[in-house]
Amino acid sequence: MAADTQDTTMRISQQRFKLRVWITSRLWAQVMLGMVLGFGLGLLLSESAGLILPETAEVVGHWLALPGRIFLALIAMVLVPLIFSSIVKGLSGAGSGDELRSVGLRLAAFILATTTVAATIGVALAQWLRPGVGLAGFSQGPSAPSLPSQTGDIPDLPAPAPQVSVPDMIVQILPTNPTASIVQGDMLAIVVLALLVGVSVTQLQPGRAQPFLALMDALLSISMNIVKWAMFLAPFAVFGLMAQLVMRMGFETMIGISGYVGTVLLGLAVLLCLYLLIAILFARITPLRFVQAAGSNLLLAFSTSSSSAVMPVTIQSARELGVPENIANLVVPLGATMNMAGTALYQAVAILFLAQLAAVELTSVQIAVVVGTLVASSIGAPGTPGVSIAILVSVATNMGIPVAGMVIILGVDRLLDMCRTAVNVTGDLVAAVLLRSVGRDPAQSA
């Protein structure tokens, strides 16, 4: 009897050891565990649980989110040199001008097509499900019953951006002051500068360009090394950020506006399935292989709400999916800056949601204008948390839609931002695997 008990205890100990080794050897498992634990702790410390005072919970939330803030700060510190060196190295190794042109045209077509489809999916679902009908009472402000103090820490609505003519927009893309662009974190300007420098390097004699390319290679290696250090904080960052999010929101807010949240999530799920279908049909990559290579990357994108912050991990995931280094270093930074199909879908649902709240019926022409505007504004939007709100307010104002109901959108923006960021990163990876054969020999591609 004692021997049986000892054997059972030993088997349990061995199983626990195997589980611990399995978790510690897989980043995605650590991130998932941190997400689950953070969600549970957030519920315990939320205002609805009543275990601690709201003021104390706010202080605890700030401390819990500290690893996440440090993680994001470390990534932000090397983001500019990482993007610049990645694009320059990618362009210099992409091969001939024909190959560069092929990559650029295919990537532009992919981004434009998927962003347009995403915005159309958002409009179709919002028109079908009509999540804003019957919720006029929710737009009265943060004091509404279903929107308690969870939204009290949300900043004021950003003012709509002034109208800018198309020629001025084209000129403003060029980084006339690269130093100011770096200080301001203007990633689109940095990407354009890197593209110009990278193309220029390909026109130089190899001997003259070699010292500069060696510098870029060293800069890229140093940046990736710092990113590896930051990744040790990833599970703790996910744990703290998730706990703080759940503490601030609670279930009451989610239940009150579940129709709007459900519509956005359904649209993102459809877009995600579309991406996976494209990977299956055109890149011969099964969903299982895709998840195995990019699972931890998508979980990290979900937790940080920033496609730029996880860009180094996205590059690594692309390499695991068979994308050559030069293509991954070129396509992923461009995608993280310009491929925002998930954001376009979210904004399409939000625009029609605001219109339905205010009982404003949009004509077919106005809806087409909304889709076109969102596609244009989403491409090139910075891949950082909360940037879509400013775009949303601007588009709604230009369409004559009242923004009084923005308090509802702001209340759940963080959660939906997490979801659409994961979908955006999926799109970046799918674009990379579609372009992985560019520049390869047919024998290598087979």
Phi, psi and chi 1 to 4 in degrees:
 res  aa     phi    psi   chi1   chi2   chi3   chi4
   1 MET       -  -46.1 -175.3   69.6  177.6      -
   2 ALA   -64.1  -37.1      -      -      -      -
   3 ALA   -64.7  -40.5      -      -      -      -
   4 ASP   -62.9  -42.9  -67.2  -19.9      -      -
   5 THR   -62.9  -40.3  -56.5      -      -      -
   6 GLN   -66.1  -41.1 -173.9  176.1    4.0      -
   7 ASP   -62.6  -42.1  -69.0  -18.4      -      -
   8 THR   -62.8  -43.1  -57.5      -      -      -
   9 THR   -62.4  -39.8  -56.3      -      -      -
  10 MET   -66.7  -41.2 -175.1  176.6  -63.6      -
  11 ARG   -63.9  -41.0  -77.2 -162.9  -61.4  -90.3
  12 ILE   -63.7  -41.3  -66.8  175.2      -      -
  13 SER   -63.8  -40.8  -60.6      -      -      -
  14 GLN   -64.8  -40.2  -69.9  174.6  -12.4      -
  15 GLN   -65.3  -40.3  -70.0  172.5   -4.7      -
  16 ARG   -64.9  -40.1  -71.9  177.5  176.7  174.6
  17 PHE   -63.5  -44.6  175.9   75.2      -      -
  18 LYS   -61.9  -40.2  -69.8  179.6  179.7  178.6
  19 LEU   -64.2  -41.7  177.9   61.4      -      -
  20 ARG   -64.5  -43.8 -175.2  162.7   60.9 -110.0
  21 VAL   -63.7  -41.2  171.2      -      -      -
  22 TRP   -62.0  -41.3 -175.7   78.2      -      -
  23 ILE   -70.4  -45.2  -68.8  177.0      -      -
  24 THR   -68.9  -18.9   55.1      -      -      -
  25 SER   -95.1   -1.8   62.5      -      -      -
  26 ARG  -129.5  117.6  -71.4  167.4  172.8   79.7
  27 LEU   -64.7  -40.2  178.4   62.1      -      -
  28 TRP   -63.9  -34.5   70.2  -94.5      -      -
  29 ALA   -68.0  -39.0      -      -      -      -
  30 GLN   -64.3  -42.8  -60.6  173.3   38.0      -
  31 VAL   -65.0  -42.5  171.6      -      -      -
  32 MET   -63.4  -42.2  179.0   65.8   75.6      -
  33 LEU   -63.4  -43.8 -179.6   62.3      -      -
  34 GLY   -61.9  -36.7      -      -      -      -
  35 MET   -66.3  -44.9 -169.8  177.8  -60.0      -
  36 VAL   -65.2  -46.8  172.4      -      -      -
  37 LEU   -64.2  -39.8  -66.3  178.1      -      -
  38 GLY   -64.1  -39.7      -      -      -      -
  39 PHE   -62.3  -44.5 -175.4   85.0      -      -
  40 GLY   -65.1  -42.9      -      -      -      -
  41 LEU   -65.9  -37.6 -178.5   60.7      -      -
  42 GLY   -61.7  -39.4      -      -      -      -
  43 LEU   -64.3  -40.4  -73.1  180.0      -      -
  44 LEU   -66.2  -33.9  -70.9  176.3      -      -
  45 LEU   -96.1    0.8  -60.8 -179.1      -      -
  46 SER   -71.4  163.2   63.4      -      -      -
  47 GLU   -64.1  -33.3 -174.6  177.8   -8.1      -
  48 SER   -67.2  -29.5   58.4      -      -      -
  49 ALA   -71.1  -33.4      -      -      -      -
  50 GLY    72.2   18.7      -      -      -      -
  51 LEU   -78.6  -33.1  -63.2  179.2      -      -
  52 ILE  -135.3  163.1   59.7  176.3      -      -
  53 LEU   -68.6  148.4  -64.3  174.4      -      -
  54 PRO   -57.1  -38.2  -24.6   33.3      -      -
  55 GLU   -63.4  -41.9  -64.5   79.5    8.0      -
  56 THR   -65.5  -40.7  -54.0      -      -      -
  57 ALA   -61.5  -36.5      -      -      -      -
  58 GLU   -65.0  -42.4 -173.3   66.8   21.2      -
  59 VAL   -65.0  -44.9  175.0      -      -      -
  60 VAL   -60.4  -40.3  172.7      -      -      -
  61 GLY   -61.3  -40.1      -      -      -      -
  62 HIS   -62.8  -41.3  -78.8  -62.1      -      -
  63 TRP   -69.8  -37.6  -80.2  101.7      -      -
  64 LEU   -64.3  -34.9  -73.3  173.4      -      -
  65 ALA   -81.3   -3.6      -      -      -      -
  66 LEU   -58.8  -46.8  179.6   60.6      -      -
  67 PRO   -59.2  -37.3  -23.4   34.2      -      -
  68 GLY   -65.5  -39.8      -      -      -      -
  69 ARG   -67.7  -39.0  -64.7  171.7   63.4 -176.1
  70 ILE   -65.5  -41.2  -66.0  175.4      -      -
  71 PHE   -58.8  -49.2  171.0   81.2      -      -
  72 LEU   -65.5  -35.3  -67.2  175.0      -      -
  73 ALA   -66.9  -40.0      -      -      -      -
  74 LEU   -63.2  -42.2  -76.0  172.8      -      -
  75 ILE   -66.1  -44.0  -61.8  -64.5      -      -
  76 ALA   -62.6  -30.3      -      -      -      -
  77 MET   -63.9  -35.5 -178.8  174.0   63.5      -
  78 VAL  -107.4    7.0  -62.9      -      -      -
  79 LEU   -65.3  -44.9 -166.0   57.6      -      -
  80 VAL   -64.6  -52.9  170.4      -      -      -
  81 PRO   -62.8  -31.5   19.3  -31.0      -      -
  82 LEU   -67.6  -47.4 -177.1   62.5      -      -
  83 ILE   -63.6  -46.3  -70.5  178.4      -      -
  84 PHE   -62.2  -50.5 -173.2   85.9      -      -
  85 SER   -68.2  -34.0   57.7      -      -      -
  86 SER   -63.8  -46.2  -65.6      -      -      -
  87 ILE   -67.9  -43.7  -67.1  177.3      -      -
  88 VAL   -62.5  -44.7  171.8      -      -      -
  89 LYS   -64.4  -39.5  -75.3  -76.2  -64.7  177.6
  90 GLY   -63.8  -41.7      -      -      -      -
  91 LEU   -68.8  -40.6  -75.2  170.7      -      -
  92 SER   -67.7  -25.9   63.3      -      -      -
  93 GLY  -101.1    3.0      -      -      -      -
  94 ALA   -76.1  -17.1      -      -      -      -
  95 GLY   106.1 -140.2      -      -      -      -
  96 SER   -75.8  171.0   65.8      -      -      -
  97 GLY   -63.3  -33.2      -      -      -      -
  98 ASP   -64.3  -39.9  -69.1  -22.0      -      -
  99 GLU   -67.6  -41.0  -68.3  169.2   -1.4      -
 100 LEU   -61.4  -43.5  -75.0  177.0      -      -
 101 ARG   -63.8  -38.5 -164.1  157.6   39.6 -112.9
 102 SER   -64.1  -44.7  176.6      -      -      -
 103 VAL   -61.8  -47.1  170.2      -      -      -
 104 GLY   -62.2  -45.7      -      -      -      -
 105 LEU   -67.3  -41.7  -69.2  176.3      -      -
 106 ARG   -67.3  -40.8  -66.9 -175.4 -171.3 -175.5
 107 LEU   -66.0  -42.0 -179.2   60.5      -      -
 108 ALA   -62.9  -42.0      -      -      -      -
 109 ALA   -64.7  -41.1      -      -      -      -
 110 PHE   -62.3  -48.0  175.3   85.1      -      -
 111 ILE   -63.2  -46.1  -68.1  174.9      -      -
 112 LEU   -64.3  -43.5 -175.5   61.3      -      -
 113 ALA   -67.5  -48.5      -      -      -      -
 114 THR   -69.2  -35.1   53.7      -      -      -
 115 THR   -67.0  -40.6  -54.6      -      -      -
 116 THR   -64.7  -44.0  -56.6      -      -      -
 117 VAL   -62.4  -40.7  169.9      -      -      -
 118 ALA   -63.4  -46.2      -      -      -      -
 119 ALA   -63.0  -37.5      -      -      -      -
 120 THR   -65.8  -40.4  -55.6      -      -      -
 121 ILE   -60.8  -43.1  -69.1  172.7      -      -
 122 GLY   -61.2  -44.6      -      -      -      -
 123 VAL   -63.5  -44.5  167.5      -      -      -
 124 ALA   -62.5  -43.9      -      -      -      -
 125 LEU   -67.3  -40.5  -71.7  176.6      -      -
 126 ALA   -65.8  -36.6      -      -      -      -
 127 GLN   -70.6  -32.1  -70.6  -74.4   76.3      -
 128 TRP   -79.7  -50.7  174.2   41.5      -      -
 129 LEU   -84.9  -25.1  -60.9  176.0      -      -
 130 ARG    46.7   66.9  -57.4 -171.7   66.6   82.5
 131 PRO   -69.9  -20.0   25.7  -34.9      -      -
 132 GLY   -87.1   -9.5      -      -      -      -
 133 VAL   -71.3  128.4  174.9      -      -      -
 134 GLY    84.9    7.4      -      -      -      -
 135 LEU  -113.8   23.8  -74.0  179.7      -      -
 136 ALA   -58.6  -32.5      -      -      -      -
 137 GLY   -67.7  -18.4      -      -      -      -
 138 PHE   -78.8  -14.4  -78.6   84.2      -      -
 139 SER   -93.0   15.3   61.1      -      -      -
 140 GLN   -78.1  -19.8  -61.0  -57.5  -43.7      -
 141 GLY   138.8 -177.7      -      -      -      -
 142 PRO   -66.6  -15.1  -20.3   29.9      -      -
 143 SER   -84.2   -1.3   59.9      -      -      -
 144 ALA   -62.6  152.2      -      -      -      -
 145 PRO   -56.2  -39.3  -24.4   32.9      -      -
 146 SER   -87.8    0.8  -66.0      -      -      -
 147 LEU  -127.2   73.5  -70.6  173.6      -      -
 148 PRO   -73.8 -153.7   26.3  -30.1      -      -
 149 SER   -66.2   -3.3   58.0      -      -      -
 150 GLN   -58.8  -27.6  -76.2   89.9  -18.7      -
 151 THR   -97.1    4.7   58.0      -      -      -
 152 GLY   -67.5  -24.8      -      -      -      -
 153 ASP   -92.4    5.1   60.8  -30.0      -      -
 154 ILE   -80.8  132.9  -65.4  174.7      -      -
 155 PRO   -67.1  165.7   23.1  -32.0      -      -
 156 ASP   -62.2  157.8  -64.6  -26.3      -      -
 157 LEU   -63.0  136.6  -62.8 -179.4      -      -
 158 PRO   -71.1  145.3   23.6  -31.4      -      -
 159 ALA   -70.1  142.7      -      -      -      -
 160 PRO   -62.7  142.5   19.4  -30.7      -      -
 161 ALA   -71.2  145.0      -      -      -      -
 162 PRO   -66.1  154.3   22.5  -32.2      -      -
 163 GLN   -66.9  133.8  -68.4  -71.4  -22.2      -
 164 VAL  -126.6  134.2 -179.5      -      -      -
 165 SER   -71.9  158.1   63.8      -      -      -
 166 VAL   -60.5  -45.2  174.4      -      -      -
 167 PRO   -58.5  -39.8  -25.8   35.7      -      -
 168 ASP   -65.1  -37.9  -70.6  -20.6      -      -
 169 MET   -62.0  -40.5  -69.9  175.4   60.7      -
 170 ILE   -64.6  -42.8  -64.0  174.7      -      -
 171 VAL   -66.7  -38.4  172.8      -      -      -
 172 GLN   -68.1  -17.9  -71.8  175.4    5.5      -
 173 ILE   -65.7  -33.0  -68.1  176.5      -      -
 174 LEU   -73.2  130.4  -62.9  175.5      -      -
 175 PRO   -79.1   85.0   28.7  -32.6      -      -
 176 THR   -65.5  -25.3   55.5      -      -      -
 177 ASN  -130.1   86.0 -170.7  -17.8      -      -
 178 PRO   -56.8  -36.3  -23.3   33.6      -      -
 179 THR   -61.6  -44.9  -56.0      -      -      -
 180 ALA   -64.2  -37.6      -      -      -      -
 181 SER   -63.0  -38.8  -59.9      -      -      -
 182 ILE   -67.9  -43.8  -66.9  173.0      -      -
 183 VAL   -64.5  -40.6  171.4      -      -      -
 184 GLN   -80.9   -7.4  -62.5  169.4    3.4      -
 185 GLY    70.0   30.8      -      -      -      -
 186 ASP   -79.3   90.1 -172.9   -5.7      -      -
 187 MET   -66.4  -32.8  -70.5  -57.0  162.9      -
 188 LEU   -64.0  -42.2 -178.3   58.9      -      -
 189 ALA   -64.9  -38.8      -      -      -      -
 190 ILE   -65.7  -40.0  -65.5  169.6      -      -
 191 VAL   -63.7  -43.6  166.1      -      -      -
 192 VAL   -62.5  -43.5  171.2      -      -      -
 193 LEU   -61.2  -43.9  176.8   62.8      -      -
 194 ALA   -63.4  -39.0      -      -      -      -
 195 LEU   -62.6  -44.4  -72.1  172.1      -      -
 196 LEU   -64.2  -44.8  -66.3  174.9      -      -
 197 VAL   -65.0  -43.0  172.3      -      -      -
 198 GLY   -62.8  -44.1      -      -      -      -
 199 VAL   -64.8  -39.3  172.7      -      -      -
 200 SER   -63.7  -37.4  178.7      -      -      -
 201 VAL   -62.5  -37.1  165.7      -      -      -
 202 THR   -67.1  -18.2   62.0      -      -      -
 203 GLN   -89.9   -7.7  -52.8  -58.8  -47.1      -
 204 LEU   -87.8  162.2  -62.3  178.1      -      -
 205 GLN   -67.4  142.1  -64.7  178.0   -2.5      -
 206 PRO   -54.1  -38.3  -25.4   33.7      -      -
 207 GLY   -64.8  -39.0      -      -      -      -
 208 ARG   -75.1  -30.8  -59.0 -170.8   63.9 -179.1
 209 ALA   -84.8  -16.5      -      -      -      -
 210 GLN   -60.5  -44.7 -169.7   57.3   41.1      -
 211 PRO   -59.8  -40.2  -23.9   34.7      -      -
 212 PHE   -67.2  -41.4  178.5   74.0      -      -
 213 LEU   -66.0  -34.7  -68.1  177.5      -      -
 214 ALA   -64.6  -38.8      -      -      -      -
 215 LEU   -63.2  -43.3  174.4   62.7      -      -
 216 MET   -64.1  -37.9  -68.8  -65.6  100.3      -
 217 ASP   -65.3  -41.5 -173.3   53.5      -      -
 218 ALA   -66.4  -41.3      -      -      -      -
 219 LEU   -63.2  -41.1 -171.0   60.1      -      -
 220 LEU   -65.5  -42.1 -179.8   60.0      -      -
 221 SER   -64.9  -42.0  -60.5      -      -      -
 222 ILE   -63.8  -43.8  -67.6  170.8      -      -
 223 SER   -63.4  -43.0  -59.4      -      -      -
 224 MET   -66.2  -31.4  -68.2  -62.2  -69.1      -
 225 ASN   -67.2  -41.1 -160.8   35.7      -      -
 226 ILE   -65.3  -36.7  -64.7  177.0      -      -
 227 VAL   -62.7  -39.8  168.7      -      -      -
 228 LYS   -60.6  -39.2  -70.7 -180.0 -178.1  178.1
 229 TRP   -62.8  -42.8  -63.7  -16.0      -      -
 230 ALA   -63.9  -30.4      -      -      -      -
 231 MET   -66.7  -19.8  -68.0  -50.3  -62.4      -
 232 PHE   -64.5  -24.4  -72.9  110.4      -      -
 233 LEU   -88.0   -8.0  -74.5  174.6      -      -
 234 ALA   -55.5  -50.6      -      -      -      -
 235 PRO   -61.4  -38.4  -21.9   34.1      -      -
 236 PHE   -70.0  -35.3  -55.4   99.0      -      -
 237 ALA   -63.6  -44.5      -      -      -      -
 238 VAL   -63.1  -43.5  170.2      -      -      -
 239 PHE   -57.9  -50.5  170.1   77.1      -      -
 240 GLY   -68.3  -43.2      -      -      -      -
 241 LEU   -65.8  -40.5  -68.0  172.9      -      -
 242 MET   -66.2  -42.5  177.9   60.2   69.3      -
 243 ALA   -61.3  -43.3      -      -      -      -
 244 GLN   -65.5  -40.2 -173.9 -174.5   46.8      -
 245 LEU   -62.0  -48.6  172.9   66.6      -      -
 246 VAL   -66.5  -36.7  176.5      -      -      -
 247 MET   -59.0  -43.1  -76.8  170.1   55.1      -
 248 ARG   -76.5  -32.3  -69.8 -178.1  171.8 -178.8
 249 MET   -91.3  -54.7  -69.9 -173.1   58.2      -
 250 GLY    73.7  169.6      -      -      -      -
 251 PHE   -78.5  -24.7  -90.3  129.3      -      -
 252 GLU   -61.1  -45.4  -67.5   83.7   -4.6      -
 253 THR   -63.0  -42.4  -56.5      -      -      -
 254 MET   -64.6  -41.1  -65.1  -61.1  -59.5      -
 255 ILE   -66.5  -39.5  -66.5  174.1      -      -
 256 GLY   -63.3  -31.8      -      -      -      -
 257 ILE  -125.1   37.2   51.4  175.2      -      -
 258 SER   -63.0  -28.2   57.4      -      -      -
 259 GLY   -63.1  -45.5      -      -      -      -
 260 TYR   -65.9  -47.5  164.7   67.9      -      -
 261 VAL   -61.5  -43.3  173.7      -      -      -
 262 GLY   -63.4  -36.9      -      -      -      -
 263 THR   -64.4  -44.9  -57.7      -      -      -
 264 VAL   -64.2  -44.7  176.2      -      -      -
 265 LEU   -64.8  -37.2  -66.4 -177.8      -      -
 266 LEU   -63.7  -43.4  177.3   59.8      -      -
 267 GLY   -62.6  -42.7      -      -      -      -
 268 LEU   -64.7  -36.0  -67.9  175.7      -      -
 269 ALA   -65.0  -40.4      -      -      -      -
 270 VAL   -63.5  -43.0  172.3      -      -      -
 271 LEU   -65.3  -39.4 -179.4   58.9      -      -
 272 LEU   -62.2  -43.4 -179.1   62.6      -      -
 273 CYS   -63.3  -36.0  -68.5      -      -      -
 274 LEU   -64.0  -43.3  177.0   62.1      -      -
 275 TYR   -60.5  -46.5  -81.9  140.9      -      -
 276 LEU   -64.2  -36.1  -65.2  178.1      -      -
 277 LEU   -65.1  -40.6 -178.1   61.8      -      -
 278 ILE   -61.8  -41.5  -68.0  173.9      -      -
 279 ALA   -63.4  -36.8      -      -      -      -
 280 ILE   -69.9  -47.6  -66.9  172.8      -      -
 281 LEU   -73.2  -41.1  -65.0  178.3      -      -
 282 PHE  -106.4  -19.6  -61.5   99.8      -      -
 283 ALA  -118.3   -3.5      -      -      -      -
 284 ARG    56.4   41.1  -61.7  -65.6 -172.4  -92.2
 285 ILE  -114.5  121.0  -67.3  179.7      -      -
 286 THR   -76.2  154.8   63.6      -      -      -
 287 PRO   -56.8  -35.1  -26.1   34.4      -      -
 288 LEU   -64.1  -46.0  178.2   60.0      -      -
 289 ARG   -65.2  -37.8 -176.7 -171.4  171.0 -165.1
 290 PHE   -62.5  -45.5 -170.4   91.5      -      -
 291 VAL   -67.1  -38.7  171.4      -      -      -
 292 GLN   -61.7  -37.9  -72.4  175.6  -20.5      -
 293 ALA   -82.3  -32.1      -      -      -      -
 294 ALA  -120.6    6.7      -      -      -      -
 295 GLY   -58.5  -50.9      -      -      -      -
 296 SER   -65.9  -33.0   58.5      -      -      -
 297 ASN   -63.0  -44.8 -177.8   20.8      -      -
 298 LEU   -68.9  -37.4  -61.2 -177.9      -      -
 299 LEU   -63.8  -39.2  -73.5  172.8      -      -
 300 LEU   -67.7  -40.1 -160.4   58.0      -      -
 301 ALA   -63.0  -40.7      -      -      -      -
 302 PHE   -59.9  -40.0  175.9   82.6      -      -
 303 SER   -77.3  -36.0  -55.6      -      -      -
 304 THR   -91.8  -16.6   59.3      -      -      -
 305 SER    58.6   29.3  -57.9      -      -      -
 306 SER  -143.3  112.8  174.7      -      -      -
 307 SER   -69.9  -26.9   52.9      -      -      -
 308 SER   -70.8  -38.2  -63.6      -      -      -
 309 ALA   -64.6  -32.8      -      -      -      -
 310 VAL   -98.0    9.3  -61.0      -      -      -
 311 MET   -56.7  -41.6 -170.3 -169.0   69.8      -
 312 PRO   -60.6  -38.7  -23.0   34.1      -      -
 313 VAL   -69.8  -34.8 -170.6      -      -      -
 314 THR   -63.4  -40.0  -52.4      -      -      -
 315 ILE   -61.6  -43.0  -67.2  175.7      -      -
 316 GLN   -64.4  -40.9 -175.1   61.3   37.1      -
 317 SER   -63.3  -40.0  -62.1      -      -      -
 318 ALA   -61.4  -39.5      -      -      -      -
 319 ARG   -65.1  -38.2  -67.4  175.1 -177.5  173.4
 320 GLU   -66.3  -23.1  -67.4  178.8    8.8      -
 321 LEU   -89.0   10.3  -72.1  169.3      -      -
 322 GLY    90.3   13.1      -      -      -      -
 323 VAL   -82.4  128.8 -179.6      -      -      -
 324 PRO   -58.8  152.7  -21.4   31.7      -      -
 325 GLU   -59.5  -41.6 -178.5  178.1   -9.0      -
 326 ASN   -67.0  -36.8   60.8  -46.6      -      -
 327 ILE   -70.5  -42.7  -62.1  -63.6      -      -
 328 ALA   -63.0  -42.5      -      -      -      -
 329 ASN   -66.7  -21.0  -71.9  -17.1      -      -
 330 LEU   -94.8  -48.0  176.3   60.6      -      -
 331 VAL   -74.1  -42.7  172.2      -      -      -
 332 VAL   -64.5  -47.5  171.5      -      -      -
 333 PRO   -60.8  -38.8  -24.3   35.0      -      -
 334 LEU   -64.9  -42.2  -69.7  175.5      -      -
 335 GLY   -64.5  -41.1      -      -      -      -
 336 ALA   -63.7  -23.2      -      -      -      -
 337 THR   -94.3  -33.5  -53.0      -      -      -
 338 MET  -119.3  -19.7  -55.3  179.6   68.2      -
 339 ASN   -92.7   93.8 -174.0   22.2      -      -
 340 MET  -125.5   49.2  -60.4  -69.0  171.5      -
 341 ALA   -64.0  -40.2      -      -      -      -
 342 GLY   -61.3  -37.5      -      -      -      -
 343 THR   -66.2  -40.8  -57.9      -      -      -
 344 ALA   -62.9  -40.4      -      -      -      -
 345 LEU   -63.4  -47.8 -174.5  148.4      -      -
 346 TYR   -58.0  -45.0  154.3   80.5      -      -
 347 GLN   -67.4  -35.0  -70.3  172.6  -19.9      -
 348 ALA   -63.0  -45.0      -      -      -      -
 349 VAL   -63.5  -42.4  174.9      -      -      -
 350 ALA   -65.0  -40.0      -      -      -      -
 351 ILE   -62.3  -48.3  -72.7  -69.9      -      -
 352 LEU   -69.2  -30.8  -91.8   72.9      -      -
 353 PHE   -62.8  -44.7  175.7   73.8      -      -
 354 LEU   -63.6  -40.7  -69.7  175.2      -      -
 355 ALA   -64.0  -41.0      -      -      -      -
 356 GLN   -68.2  -35.7  -68.6  164.0    8.9      -
 357 LEU   -61.0  -40.9  -83.7  178.7      -      -
 358 ALA   -89.7    6.8      -      -      -      -
 359 ALA    58.2   38.2      -      -      -      -
 360 VAL  -100.9  119.1  175.3      -      -      -
 361 GLU   -93.4  121.2  -69.5  -66.5  -25.1      -
 362 LEU   -92.5  138.4  -61.2  178.5      -      -
 363 THR   -77.1  170.3   64.5      -      -      -
 364 SER   -61.8  -38.0  -60.0      -      -      -
 365 VAL   -65.3  -42.6  174.5      -      -      -
 366 GLN   -64.4  -38.5  -71.2  175.3  -45.3      -
 367 ILE   -65.1  -40.3  -68.5  176.5      -      -
 368 ALA   -63.1  -38.5      -      -      -      -
 369 VAL   -64.8  -39.9  171.4      -      -      -
 370 VAL   -60.5  -46.0  166.3      -      -      -
 371 VAL   -61.2  -47.7  171.3      -      -      -
 372 GLY   -62.3  -41.4      -      -      -      -
 373 THR   -65.4  -42.2  -55.7      -      -      -
 374 LEU   -67.7  -37.7  -68.3  178.9      -      -
 375 VAL   -62.3  -45.3  170.1      -      -      -
 376 ALA   -67.4  -38.9      -      -      -      -
 377 SER   -79.3  -27.8   59.8      -      -      -
 378 SER   -74.0  -36.5  -63.5      -      -      -
 379 ILE   -70.2  118.5  -64.3  176.3      -      -
 380 GLY    95.6   -4.6      -      -      -      -
 381 ALA   -67.2  139.1      -      -      -      -
 382 PRO   -58.6  140.4  -22.1   32.2      -      -
 383 GLY   -85.3   54.3      -      -      -      -
 384 THR  -125.0  157.4   50.6      -      -      -
 385 PRO   -61.3  138.4  -22.7   31.9      -      -
 386 GLY    84.7   -6.5      -      -      -      -
 387 VAL   -67.3  -26.3   70.6      -      -      -
 388 SER   -69.4  -20.6   59.4      -      -      -
 389 ILE   -64.9  -43.1  -67.1  -63.1      -      -
 390 ALA   -61.8  -42.0      -      -      -      -
 391 ILE   -63.0  -42.0  -62.4  174.8      -      -
 392 LEU   -62.4  -46.0 -174.1   57.8      -      -
 393 VAL   -62.6  -42.2  172.2      -      -      -
 394 SER   -62.6  -47.0  176.6      -      -      -
 395 VAL   -65.2  -43.7  174.4      -      -      -
 396 ALA   -62.0  -42.6      -      -      -      -
 397 THR   -63.9  -43.4  -56.9      -      -      -
 398 ASN   -64.1  -28.4  -67.8  -21.8      -      -
 399 MET   -88.9    0.9  -64.3  -61.0  -62.4      -
 400 GLY    75.1   24.0      -      -      -      -
 401 ILE   -96.5  125.3  -60.0  173.0      -      -
 402 PRO   -60.4  143.2  -21.5   32.5      -      -
 403 VAL  -108.0   21.2  -66.5      -      -      -
 404 ALA   -61.8  -30.5      -      -      -      -
 405 GLY   -81.0    5.5      -      -      -      -
 406 MET   -61.9  -23.0  -80.5  -63.5  -63.3      -
 407 VAL   -60.5  -33.7   63.8      -      -      -
 408 ILE   -68.3  -45.9  -59.7  176.6      -      -
 409 ILE   -64.1  -40.5  -66.5  174.8      -      -
 410 LEU   -64.2  -34.2  -75.4  169.6      -      -
 411 GLY   -62.7  -31.0      -      -      -      -
 412 VAL  -119.5   13.8  -67.3      -      -      -
 413 ASP   -63.8  -38.1  178.0   67.9      -      -
 414 ARG   -61.1  -44.8  174.2   68.3  178.0 -179.8
 415 LEU   -63.2  -47.3  173.1   63.4      -      -
 416 LEU   -69.9  -30.6  -62.9  179.7      -      -
 417 ASP   -62.3  -39.4 -160.1   -1.8      -      -
 418 MET   -61.7  -43.7  -64.3  162.0   71.8      -
 419 CYS   -68.3  -46.2  -62.7      -      -      -
 420 ARG   -71.0  -27.5   64.1  179.7  179.0  -95.5
 421 THR   -64.6  -42.0  -59.9      -      -      -
 422 ALA   -60.9  -39.4      -      -      -      -
 423 VAL   -68.9  -39.6  174.7      -      -      -
 424 ASN   -61.0  -42.8  -73.2  -21.6      -      -
 425 VAL   -65.3  -37.1  172.1      -      -      -
 426 THR   -58.4  -42.8  -57.8      -      -      -
 427 GLY   -62.2  -38.3      -      -      -      -
 428 ASP   -62.2  -42.0  -62.1  -19.2      -      -
 429 LEU   -68.2  -40.6  -74.2  170.9      -      -
 430 VAL   -63.8  -40.9  171.5      -      -      -
 431 ALA   -61.0  -40.4      -      -      -      -
 432 ALA   -65.0  -43.5      -      -      -      -
 433 VAL   -71.1  -28.1  -62.6      -      -      -
 434 LEU   -68.1  -28.9  -71.4 -179.9      -      -
 435 LEU  -100.8    8.3  -63.6  173.2      -      -
 436 ARG   -68.4  -21.8   62.6 -176.7  176.0  178.0
 437 SER   -87.9   -5.0   61.9      -      -      -
 438 VAL   -68.7  126.4  176.0      -      -      -
 439 GLY    88.9   -6.2      -      -      -      -
 440 ARG   -87.2  156.6  -74.4 -178.1  172.9  179.3
 441 ASP   -73.9  149.7  -66.3  -28.2      -      -
 442 PRO   -55.3  -35.6  -25.5   33.7      -      -
 443 ALA   -65.8  -34.9      -      -      -      -
 444 GLN   -74.1  -32.9  -66.0  175.8  -37.6      -
 445 SER   -74.6  -26.7  -60.1      -      -      -
 446 ALA   -66.6      -      -      -      -      -
